[in-house]
């Protein structure tokens, strides 16, 4: 099972800081939604702008977890240096990112 980044969605107003990536096994190319365990990755980074999803080793950790049979939700969020970031905005962003993926999954299920 080779992992790959499957989809990216924006969940908030800022496309640079409010998006979520979904990683799926590559044998799921048709976009079917098998019942898989889900890992949610939240990067650290001292809550500062210079630390982001792109320098948090998620390009290795997400594929590793995916190769072990997990679907992986990997989110970017507003940090304390961003308008609306810090508490509670950062926490709310992570929650909205997960809800975005769940919404997309439910939409796909309804479409058949």
N, C-alpha and C positions, 0 to 999 in steps of 0.2 A: 504494500500500500504506500504509494508515494504522495506526500502531502502537497497541497498547493493552496495559494491564496485564491479564494473562490469569488468573493464579492466584497465591495466596499460601498458603504452608504453614509451619507451625511445625516446626522440626527438633530443638528442644531443650526443656528443662523451662521456660524463661522465655519467655512469649509476647511480652514487650516487647523482648527483646534477641536472641532466637534464632528468626528467621523469614527466609524467602526469598521473593522475588517473581520470577515468570517473566513476561516480556514477550514477546508474539508478534504477528505481523502480524494486523490485524483480519480479513483474508480467510481466517483460520483459525478461524472461530467454532465449528466443529463439534468442535474439540479434536483434529483429526488431527495427527499428528506428521510433517510433511514433513522431509526431510533439509535442515536449515539449518545454517549455521555458527553457533557459539555464542560470545557474549562474556560474560565473567564480570566484573561490576563490584564492586569492593571499595572502599567509601568510606574516605577518610582521616579525619582528625579528631583527630589528636594523641592518639588512644587514650583520650579523655576522654568521660564521659557526655554532656556538653552537645553533642557533635558526633554526629550520627546520620545514618542513611540519608535522613531527611526534609530535612536541610539540606545535602545534598551534591551538589545539582544533578542527581541521578539522575532526577528527574521530567522533565528535559529531555534528558539524555544517553541514558538507556535508550530513550525513544521515537525519538530520532534514529538510534541504531544499529539499532533494529528496522525503521525505515523504509528502511534500506539493505540489508535482507534478513537481518539477524541475529535469532536468538532471544537474549534477554538474561536472564541470571541476576543478580539484584540482591539482595545479602544484608545483613542486619543481624546484628550479633555482639556478644558481651560485650567491653567495653573494660576497661582497667586499673582503672577505678573500680568495676567490677562484681565480685561474688564469682565467682571462677573465671576472670576475664578476665586480660588480659596474656599473657605467654608461659608456657606454650604454648596456654592456653585460647582466646585470640582466633584463633590460627592454626587450631586444631582446629575452631572454629565455622565458619570459612569453608569448610573441607574438608567438614564435615558438611552444610552448606547445599547445596553442589554435589552431594554424594551423594544428598541428599533429592530433588533434581530428577531425577537419573538413575534413582532408584528409582521415582518416580512415572511417568516415561517408560516404563520397562520394564513396570510394572503395566498401563499403558494399552495397550501393544503386545500383552500376553498376553490382554487382554480383547477384543481385536479391534477 
